[in-house]
Amino acid sequence: MTDPVGRNRLDEEQSPYLRQHADNPVNWQPWDETALEAAREQDKPIFVSVGYSACHWCHVMADESFSDDGIAEILNEHFVPVKVDREERPDLDRIYQTICQLVTGGGGWPLSVWLTPHGKPFFVGTYFPPEPRRGAPGFRDIVESFAESWQTDRDEIENRAEQWTRAITDQLEETPDVPGEAPGSEILDQTVQAALRAADRDHGGFGSGGPKFPQPGRIDALLRGYALSGRREALDVAVDALDAMANGGLRDHLGGGFHRYCVDREWTVPHFEKMLYDQAGLAPRYLDAYRLTGTDEYATVAAETFEFVRRELGHDDGGFYSTLDAQSGGEEGTFYVWTPEDVRELVPELEADLFCDRYGVTPGGNFEHKTTVLNVSATISDLAEEYDLSESEVEERLEKVQKALFAAREGRERPARDEKILAGWNGLMISAFAQGAVVLEDDSLADDARRALDFLRDTLWDSDTEALSRRVMNGEVKGDGYLEDYAFLARGAFDLYQATGDLDPLAFALDLARATRREFYDEDAGTLYFTPESGEALVTRPQEATDQSTPSSLGVATSLFLDLEHVAPDAGFGEAADAVLESYANRVRGSPLEHVSLALAAEKAASGVPELTIAADEVPDEWRETLASRYFPGLVVSRRPATDEELDSWLDELGLDEEPPIWAAREATDGEPTVYACEGFTCSAPTHDLDEALAWFTAGDEDDA
């Protein structure tokens, strides 16, 4: 009988990361029932390697170990080797990354995990060199050791696997038997205080060394804290972080968008991969800063980020691809770096000098091979003075150089693109585009968000079963949707409704939210799990309470439920949100900075959702201008038809038996667009003056003062 795992099966997969290993001599399997059943039947341990296509050290380990015939022979004979794309299977990554962090104190990718045939981990690490190096064990020695000890010390291995599995369950699945009292509105100030303590006051951002990650959730908390308290320090730390990222190497100064992180404290040299979720997380923070400060540069950064996503990550039919690799031509960063000679070959001497001074392009460089990662190194005013030019002349000349260098860069070998379209990451990007449409008053951004949402609904949403799939690539749909897919996509749909007043995105947001509650909410545990109840059973059922590279899916879902409670009051959204916040009360209070999304949801629940209901067939242009320029954290802008008669058809479309609280008795008056401001079961009088309605939100605070 043919061994079902006797060959490398990754050539049958669409994932670029898996296909990168299809030519390895290792008999890699995807994580599927064929591989898992073979491990059980053959009584072999499973070796799982988790990574993603833009992961640098994943490539290194593949070249050093997985391409080695001797190592492959050991893996193939004694293990069932399984490759996992963490972007397709975040549940597996979450489970085994957790035990890596518990056991070793760290984590990352590639993640290397050895499992019993039933999926229980007994050894874990990240990158291993092929031979021992600088105190790190060699991968060859590890696989040889476990090939032998599986036969000789089986009981010890399985005992450890049981202990580790219990530790994972305690960490990821269990919730308190006795819930706590949900945090009050003071949790925002506590989160702000924690962010201020963690801030790097010298170089911007957070942490006292490298690497430096963007941390958009912390910036969000700081901006909200400033808006609600007027505490200037919170705004200063937030804009310092935004300025450091916008001026440093994290940002692509020619093509727009942001790299994954910087390797140094000063934000000079990035890890060059570009992730969709980073663009989605950072663009809204620059929009917020633009609203709060009026600084045009923040709007420019956001607009250029959107343009990068359209150009480099946009799918022709709608939706957005996942990542751009860090490497091109076998080396990291070569697509993005410059030398003075490169610049001088393309533009006249004066323009070259201006550009090199502006972006710190020097003969010695700041990166490998004496090349330079562009960083803003001189202000426009300093250059104008030094070169005896007006500031406008400097800007015009620099713009010409940037266009010339961008065009030349297009001729270089490009980084590879991972063309998976993931529901959750797309939801984050749809939300960002929707916010951009409002703040930048650019309807084309709403159009792109709408196309993306329509594409995802058409390809990944099964209206018969009311279930969402995880990803589509080259026409192939694969994987159950996780909590992040449902919650992030529902948030994107709801934000698109707020931006446009279109009914379809609201209907889809409600469909997704109802499915989220049904598939992920456990009333007894008082939580929303990361995996659907009807999905694959794993060694534990994880939750995602902490913010990682993306926001906590538990926090996003909870916040969304609070927003939708007044749209669909009988759906149980508020009850579920309250239960989550009570279950996580002590964890959020104890570590608000690690639970930013949940902390912000708790503040919203305690303070009440500020709602602006607009009853109008068309929003007046001056109202759009006002909404573009004003920053109100957590504000829900709910459009409804001008009359109750027109509203009836909306209720039928949404499956609502009666007018929800957010629309009830809030029709247009005097035949004119009318706005109502509401918060905490109290509403303003109807008005035709948007500024008057917005002033109502702060009137109570002024009275209290």
C-alpha positions in Angstrom: 0.0 0.0 0.0 1.3 3.5 -0.9 2.4 5.6 2.1 0.0 8.6 2.0 2.8 10.8 3.4 5.7 9.3 1.4 6.2 12.4 -0.7 6.2 16.1 -0.5 2.6 17.2 -1.1 3.1 21.0 -1.0 2.9 21.4 -4.7 -0.8 20.8 -4.4 -1.2 23.9 -2.2 -1.9 27.5 -3.2 -0.1 29.2 -0.3 3.2 30.8 -1.5 4.9 29.9 1.7 4.0 26.2 1.4 4.9 26.2 -2.3 8.3 27.6 -1.4 9.1 24.3 0.2 7.6 22.0 -2.4 11.0 21.2 -3.8 12.6 20.4 -0.5 13.7 16.7 0.0 11.7 16.7 3.2 8.3 15.0 2.6 6.4 18.0 3.8 2.6 17.6 4.4 0.0 20.4 4.8 -1.8 20.2 8.1 -4.7 18.1 7.1 -6.5 14.9 8.1 -4.3 12.8 5.7 -1.1 13.8 7.6 -2.6 13.6 11.0 -4.1 10.2 10.4 -0.8 8.9 9.0 0.9 10.1 12.2 -1.6 8.2 14.4 -1.5 5.0 12.3 2.3 4.9 12.0 2.7 6.1 15.6 5.2 8.7 14.5 5.7 12.1 16.2 4.8 15.1 14.1 7.4 17.8 13.3 5.6 21.1 12.6 7.4 24.1 11.0 5.3 27.3 11.0 6.2 30.4 9.0 5.0 32.7 6.3 6.3 33.7 2.9 8.0 37.0 3.8 9.8 35.5 6.8 13.6 36.0 6.4 14.7 33.3 8.9 12.2 30.9 7.5 14.1 31.1 4.2 17.4 30.7 6.0 16.3 27.6 7.8 14.9 26.2 4.6 18.2 26.7 2.8 20.4 25.4 5.6 18.3 22.4 7.0 15.3 21.6 4.9 17.3 21.4 1.7 19.8 19.0 3.3 19.4 15.5 2.1 20.7 13.9 5.4 18.4 15.9 7.6 15.5 15.2 5.3 16.1 11.5 5.5 15.9 11.6 9.3 12.7 13.7 9.2 11.1 11.5 6.6 11.9 8.2 8.3 11.1 9.1 11.9 8.5 11.9 11.8 5.6 13.2 9.8 6.9 16.6 8.7 4.1 19.3 8.4 4.5 22.8 7.1 2.0 25.5 8.3 1.4 28.9 6.8 0.7 31.0 9.9 -1.4 33.4 7.8 -3.7 30.5 6.8 -3.8 28.8 10.2 -3.4 31.5 12.9 -5.1 29.1 15.3 -2.3 26.6 15.2 0.3 29.3 15.3 -1.4 30.8 18.4 -1.5 27.5 20.2 2.1 26.4 19.6 3.5 30.0 19.8 2.0 30.2 23.3 3.9 27.1 24.5 7.0 28.4 22.9 6.7 31.6 24.9 5.8 29.8 28.1 8.8 27.4 27.9 11.5 29.5 26.3 10.4 33.1 27.2 10.2 34.1 23.5 8.8 33.2 20.2 8.8 34.0 16.5 9.2 32.5 13.1 10.1 30.0 11.9 8.3 28.2 14.8 9.6 24.6 15.2 7.4 22.2 17.3 7.5 18.5 17.9 4.2 16.9 18.7 2.9 13.5 19.7 0.8 11.8 17.0 -2.2 13.4 18.7 -0.9 16.9 18.4 0.4 17.5 21.9 3.7 19.4 22.0 6.8 18.1 23.7 9.6 20.2 22.3 9.6 23.7 20.8 11.8 26.5 19.5 12.2 28.9 16.7 15.1 29.0 14.3 17.7 26.3 14.7 21.1 26.3 12.8 21.9 23.0 11.1 24.8 22.4 13.4 25.4 23.8 17.0 26.3 27.5 16.9 26.8 30.1 19.6 25.2 28.0 22.3 22.2 27.0 20.1 21.6 23.3 19.5 21.9 22.1 15.9 18.8 21.0 14.1 20.4 17.8 12.9 21.2 16.8 16.5 17.7 17.6 17.7 15.9 15.4 15.1 18.4 12.6 15.7 17.9 12.8 19.4 14.1 12.7 19.3 14.1 10.0 16.7 15.9 7.8 19.3 14.1 9.1 22.4 10.7 8.5 20.9 11.6 4.8 21.1 13.5 4.8 24.3 11.9 7.5 26.5 8.4 7.5 25.2 6.8 7.8 28.7 8.8 10.8 29.6 8.0 12.5 26.3 4.3 11.9 26.6 4.2 13.0 30.2 5.8 16.3 29.2 3.3 16.6 26.4 0.4 16.3 28.8 1.9 18.9 31.1 2.5 21.3 28.3 -1.0 20.8 26.9 -2.5 21.6 30.3 -0.4 24.7 30.4 -1.7 25.8 27.0 -5.3 25.2 28.0 -4.9 27.2 31.2 -3.3 30.0 29.3 -5.6 30.1 26.2 -8.9 28.4 26.9 -9.9 28.8 30.5 -11.7 31.8 31.9 -12.3 32.7 35.5 -15.0 30.7 37.4 -16.1 33.9 39.0 -16.0 36.9 36.6 -14.8 40.3 37.9 -16.4 43.7 37.7 -15.9 45.2 34.2 -13.4 48.1 34.2 -14.9 51.6 34.3 -14.1 54.6 32.2 -10.9 55.1 34.2 -9.3 52.2 32.3 -8.5 54.6 29.4 -6.4 56.8 31.7 -4.7 53.7 33.1 -3.9 52.5 29.5 -2.5 56.0 28.7 -0.4 56.0 31.8 1.1 52.6 30.8 1.8 53.8 27.3 3.5 56.9 28.6 5.7 54.8 30.9 6.7 52.6 27.9 7.4 55.5 25.6 10.9 56.2 24.2 11.1 59.9 24.8 14.4 60.2 22.8 13.6 58.4 19.6 9.8 58.0 19.5 7.7 54.9 19.8 7.9 52.4 22.6 10.6 50.5 24.2 14.2 51.3 25.1 15.9 49.4 22.3 15.4 47.6 19.0 13.6 46.1 17.3 10.9 48.9 17.1 7.4 47.9 16.1 4.7 50.4 15.1 2.2 49.7 18.0 -0.8 51.5 16.4 -3.1 50.4 19.3 -1.0 52.3 21.8 -1.1 55.4 19.7 -4.8 55.0 19.4 -5.2 54.9 23.1 -3.0 58.0 23.5 -4.9 60.0 21.0 -8.2 59.0 22.6 -6.9 59.9 26.0 -5.8 63.3 24.8 -9.1 64.0 23.1 -11.1 63.1 26.2 -8.8 64.6 28.9 -6.8 67.3 27.2 -3.6 65.8 28.6 -1.0 67.2 26.2 1.7 64.6 27.1 -0.5 61.9 25.6 -0.7 63.8 22.3 3.1 64.6 22.3 4.1 60.9 22.7 1.6 59.8 20.0 2.8 62.3 17.4 6.5 61.7 18.4 5.9 58.0 17.5 4.0 58.9 14.3 6.8 61.4 13.3 9.5 58.9 14.0 7.9 56.3 11.8 7.0 58.7 9.0 10.5 60.3 8.9 12.5 57.1 9.5 13.3 54.0 7.6 10.0 52.3 8.5 8.3 54.3 5.8 8.9 53.9 2.1 9.6 57.5 1.1 9.4 56.8 -2.6 6.5 54.3 -2.9 4.4 54.9 0.2 3.4 52.5 2.9 5.3 51.0 5.8 7.7 48.2 6.4 7.1 45.6 9.2 9.4 47.0 11.9 12.9 48.6 12.4 15.8 46.7 13.7 17.2 49.6 15.7 15.9 52.0 18.3 16.4 55.0 16.0 13.9 53.8 13.4 16.7 53.8 10.7 16.8 50.4 9.1 13.7 48.3 8.7 12.9 44.7 8.2 11.7 45.3 4.7 8.6 43.1 4.3 5.4 45.0 3.9 2.3 43.6 5.5 -1.3 44.5 4.6 -2.3 44.7 8.3 0.4 47.3 9.1 -0.9 49.6 6.4 -4.4 49.1 7.8 -3.3 49.8 11.4 -1.2 52.9 10.7 -3.2 54.8 8.1 -6.1 55.5 10.5 -3.7 56.8 13.2 -2.3 59.3 10.8 -5.8 60.3 9.9 -6.6 60.8 13.6 -3.5 62.9 14.1 -4.4 65.0 11.1 -7.8 65.7 12.6 -6.4 66.5 16.0 -3.5 68.7 14.9 -4.4 70.0 11.5 -0.9 69.0 10.2 -1.2 68.3 6.5 1.8 65.9 6.5 -0.2 63.3 8.4 -3.0 63.4 5.8 -0.3 63.0 3.1 1.2 60.0 4.8 -2.2 58.3 5.0 -3.0 59.1 1.4 0.3 57.7 0.2 -0.3 54.6 2.2 -3.7 54.1 0.6 -2.1 54.6 -2.8 0.6 52.1 -2.1 -2.0 49.5 -1.1 -4.0 50.1 -4.3 -1.0 49.9 -6.5 1.0 47.1 -5.0 -1.6 45.0 -3.1 -4.8 45.5 -5.0 -6.6 42.6 -6.7 -8.2 43.4 -10.0 -11.6 42.2 -8.9 -11.5 43.8 -5.4 -9.8 42.9 -2.2 -6.1 43.1 -1.1 -3.2 40.8 -1.2 -1.3 39.9 2.0 2.4 40.8 1.9 5.4 41.9 -0.1 8.6 40.0 0.7 11.6 41.6 2.3 13.9 40.0 -0.3 14.5 40.5 -4.0 17.4 39.0 -5.9 18.1 36.8 -2.9 19.0 39.7 -0.6 17.0 41.8 1.8 16.2 45.4 1.0 17.9 45.7 -2.4 14.7 47.0 -4.0 14.6 50.0 -1.6 18.2 51.2 -0.9 20.3 53.8 -2.7 23.9 55.1 -3.1 24.9 58.7 -4.1 26.0 57.3 -7.4 22.6 55.8 -8.1 21.0 59.1 -7.5 23.5 61.1 -9.6 23.0 58.8 -12.6 19.3 59.8 -12.7 19.0 63.5 -12.0 21.1 66.8 -12.3 23.7 67.6 -9.7 21.7 70.2 -7.7 18.7 67.9 -7.4 20.9 65.0 -6.5 22.6 67.0 -3.7 19.2 68.2 -2.4 17.9 64.6 -2.3 20.9 63.1 -0.7 21.0 65.7 2.0 17.2 65.4 2.6 17.3 61.6 3.0 20.8 61.0 4.3 22.2 59.2 1.3 26.0 59.1 1.9 29.0 57.2 0.5 29.2 55.1 3.7 25.5 54.4 3.8 23.5 53.1 6.7 22.8 49.6 5.4 24.7 46.7 3.9 27.2 47.2 1.0 27.4 50.9 1.8 23.8 51.5 0.7 21.3 53.9 2.3 17.8 53.3 3.6 16.1 56.6 3.0 15.5 58.6 6.3 14.5 62.3 6.5 17.8 63.9 7.6 17.2 67.6 6.9 14.2 69.8 7.0 12.9 71.7 4.0 13.6 75.0 5.6 17.2 74.0 6.4 17.8 72.9 2.8 16.2 76.2 1.5 18.7 78.2 3.6 21.7 76.0 2.7 21.0 76.1 -1.1 19.6 79.6 -1.2 16.3 78.5 -2.6 12.7 79.1 -1.5 11.0 76.3 0.3 8.6 75.8 -2.5 11.5 75.4 -4.9 13.1 72.8 -2.7 9.9 70.8 -2.6 9.4 71.0 -6.3 12.9 69.8 -7.1 12.6 67.0 -4.5 9.3 65.9 -6.0 11.0 65.6 -9.4 13.8 63.5 -8.0 11.4 61.2 -6.1 9.4 60.6 -9.3 12.7 59.8 -11.3 13.9 57.5 -8.6 10.6 55.8 -8.2 10.4 55.2 -12.0 14.0 53.8 -11.9 13.2 51.6 -9.0 10.3 50.0 -10.9 13.0 48.5 -13.2 14.6 46.6 -10.3 13.8 43.0 -9.4 10.7 43.3 -7.3 10.0 41.6 -4.0 7.7 38.6 -4.3 4.1 39.1 -3.4 2.0 36.8 -1.4 -1.4 36.8 -3.2 -3.5 35.2 -0.5 -6.6 37.4 0.2 -7.4 36.9 3.9 -10.9 37.9 5.2 -9.7 39.4 8.4 -6.8 41.4 7.1 -9.0 42.7 4.3 -11.6 43.7 6.9 -8.9 45.9 8.6 -8.0 47.5 5.3 -11.6 48.1 4.3 -12.1 49.9 7.7 -9.0 52.0 7.0 -10.2 52.9 3.5 -13.6 53.8 4.8 -12.1 56.1 7.4 -9.9 57.6 4.7 -12.9 58.3 2.6 -14.4 60.4 5.4 -11.3 62.3 6.6 -9.8 62.9 3.2 -13.2 63.5 1.6 -12.2 61.1 -1.1 -15.1 59.0 -2.4 -12.8 56.8 -4.5 -11.5 55.3 -1.2 -15.1 54.3 -0.3 -15.5 52.8 -3.8 -12.4 50.7 -3.3 -13.6 49.6 0.1 -17.0 48.7 -1.4 -15.4 46.7 -4.2 -13.3 44.8 -1.7 -16.2 44.0 0.6 -18.4 42.9 -2.4 -15.5 40.6 -3.6 -15.1 39.0 -0.1 -18.8 38.5 0.4 -19.1 36.9 -3.1 -16.1 34.6 -2.6 -15.8 33.8 1.1 -19.4 34.2 2.6 -21.8 31.3 2.2 -25.2 32.9 2.7 -26.9 29.4 3.0 -24.8 28.3 5.9 -24.0 31.8 7.1 -20.3 30.9 7.4 -17.2 32.7 6.4 -14.1 31.1 4.9 -10.6 32.3 5.7 -8.9 33.0 2.4 -9.2 32.9 -1.4 -6.2 32.6 -3.7 -6.2 31.9 -7.5 -9.9 31.2 -7.2 -9.4 28.6 -4.5 -11.3 29.2 -1.2 -9.9 27.5 1.8 -10.2 27.3 5.6 -12.8 28.1 8.2 -13.0 31.7 9.2 -11.6 32.5 12.6 -12.9 35.2 15.1 -10.5 37.7 13.5 -12.0 37.1 10.1 -15.6 37.6 11.2 -14.9 40.5 13.6 -12.4 42.4 11.4 -14.6 42.0 8.3 -17.7 43.0 10.2 -15.9 46.0 11.6 -14.9 47.0 8.0 -18.4 46.6 6.7 -19.9 48.7 9.6 -17.3 51.4 9.1 -18.1 51.5 5.4 -21.8 51.9 6.2 -20.8 54.8 8.5 -18.8 56.4 5.7 -21.4 56.0 3.0 -24.8 55.4 4.5 -25.2 52.4 2.2 -27.5 49.7 3.5 -25.7 46.7 2.1 -22.5 47.0 4.3 -24.7 47.4 7.4 -26.7 44.3 6.5 -23.5 42.3 6.0 -22.0 43.6 9.2 -25.1 42.3 11.1 -25.0 39.0 9.3 -21.3 38.5 10.3 -21.9 39.7 13.9 -24.8 37.3 14.4 -22.7 34.5 13.0 -19.9 35.6 15.3 -22.1 35.3 18.4 -23.4 32.0 17.3 -20.1 30.3 16.4 -17.6 31.8 18.8 -19.5 32.9 21.9 -19.6 30.6 24.9 -22.1 31.8 27.5 -20.8 29.5 30.2 -17.2 30.6 29.7 -18.2 34.2 29.2 -15.9 34.6 26.2 -15.5 34.5 22.4 -13.1 31.8 21.3 -10.8 32.3 18.4 -12.0 29.1 16.6 -15.6 28.4 15.5 -17.5 25.8 17.5 -18.1 23.8 14.3 -14.5 23.9 13.3 -11.6 21.5 13.7 -11.0 20.2 17.2 -7.4 21.0 18.4 -5.6 20.2 21.6 -7.1 23.4 23.1 -9.6 26.0 22.0 -7.7 29.3 22.1 -8.8 32.9 22.8 -7.0 36.0 21.5 -7.2 38.6 24.2 -3.9 40.4 23.7 -3.0 42.7 20.9 -0.3 41.3 18.7 0.7 42.4 15.1 -3.0 42.9 14.6 -5.6 44.0 17.2 -7.1 41.4 19.6 -9.9 39.8 17.8 -11.7 39.4 21.2 -11.4 43.2 21.7 -12.5 44.1 18.2 -15.5 41.8 18.4 -16.5 43.2 21.8 -16.2 46.8 20.6 -18.3 46.0 17.5 -21.0 44.3 19.6 -21.3 47.4 21.7 -21.7 49.5 18.5 -24.3 47.2 17.0 -26.3 46.7 20.2 -28.5 49.8 19.4 -28.9 48.6 15.8 -30.0 45.1 16.7 -31.0 45.2 20.3 -32.5 41.7 20.4 -29.4 39.9 19.0 -27.7 39.5 22.3 -24.6 41.6 21.4 -24.6 43.7 24.5 -24.9 40.6 26.8 -22.0 39.0 25.1 -19.8 42.1 25.3 -20.6 42.5 29.0 -19.7 38.9 29.7 -16.3 39.2 27.9 -15.4 42.4 29.8 -16.3 40.8 33.1 -14.3 37.6 32.3 -11.2 39.7 31.4 -11.7 42.4 34.0 -8.7 41.5 36.1 -6.4 40.8 33.2 -7.2 44.1 31.6 -6.7 46.1 34.8 -3.5 44.2 35.5 -2.0 44.8 32.1 -4.0 47.3 30.0 -1.1 47.9 27.5 -1.1 44.2 26.5 -4.9 44.4 26.2 -5.4 47.7 24.4 -8.3 46.7 22.3 -10.2 45.2 25.3 -9.3 48.2 27.4 -10.8 50.6 24.8 -13.9 48.4 24.5 -14.2 48.5 28.3 -14.0 52.3 28.3 -16.7 52.4 25.6 -19.0 50.1 27.6 -18.5 52.2 30.7 -18.9 55.6 29.1 -21.5 54.7 26.5 -21.3 54.7 22.8 -21.6 58.3 21.4 -24.0 58.2 18.5 -24.7 60.7 15.7 -27.9 59.8 13.8 -28.3 61.6 10.5 -31.7 61.5 9.0 -31.2 62.6 5.4 -31.3 61.3 1.8 -28.1 63.2 1.1 -25.6 64.5 3.6 -24.9 68.2 3.0 -21.4 69.0 1.8 -20.7 71.3 4.8 -21.6 68.4 7.1 -19.2 66.2 5.3 -16.5 68.8 5.7 -17.2 69.0 9.4 -17.1 65.3 9.9 -13.9 65.1 8.0 -12.2 67.6 10.4 -13.5 66.7 13.8 -12.1 63.9 16.0 -14.5 62.2 18.3 -13.1 58.9 19.5 -15.6 56.0 19.3 -18.3 58.1 17.6 -20.8 56.0 15.6 -22.3 57.9 12.7 -25.5 56.2 11.8 -27.4 57.2 8.6 -31.0 56.5 8.1 -33.7 57.5 5.5 -35.3 60.9 6.1 -38.8 59.4 6.7 -40.1 56.5 8.7 -41.9 55.2 5.6 -38.6 54.8 3.8 -37.1 53.2 6.9 -39.6 50.3 6.7 -37.8 48.9 3.7 -34.5 49.1 5.5 -35.9 47.1 8.4 -37.1 44.4 6.1 -33.7 44.2 4.5 -31.9 44.0 7.9 -34.4 41.4 9.3 -35.5 43.7 12.1 -39.1 43.6 13.4 -39.2 47.2 14.6 -37.2 50.4 14.5 -34.0 50.0 16.6 -33.1 52.6 19.2 -30.5 54.3 17.1 -33.2 55.2 14.5 -36.5 55.2 16.4 -38.2 58.6 16.4 -35.3 60.2 14.7 -36.7 61.2 11.3 -35.9 64.4 9.4 -37.9 67.5 10.5 -39.1 70.4 8.4 -38.1 68.5 5.3 -34.4 69.2 5.9 -31.4 66.9 6.9 -31.6 66.4 10.6 -29.1 65.2 13.1 -29.4 63.8 16.6 -26.6 63.3 19.1 -27.1 60.6 21.7 -25.0 59.0 24.5 -25.9 56.9 27.5 -29.7 56.8 26.8 -29.8 60.6 26.5 -30.2 62.5 23.2 -30.0 66.1 22.1 -32.9 67.9 20.5 -33.1 67.4 16.7 -31.2 70.1 14.9 -30.2 71.1 11.3 -26.9 72.3 12.6 -24.2 69.6 12.8 -21.9 71.8 14.9 -24.6 72.2 17.5 -25.1 68.5 17.7 -21.4 67.8 18.1 -21.2 70.5 20.8 -23.8 68.6 22.8 -21.3 65.8 23.4 -19.0 68.1 25.3 -21.6 70.3 26.9 -22.0 67.9 29.8 -18.3 67.8 30.4 -18.1 71.6 30.5 -21.0 71.6 33.0 -19.3 69.1 35.2 -16.1 71.2 35.2 
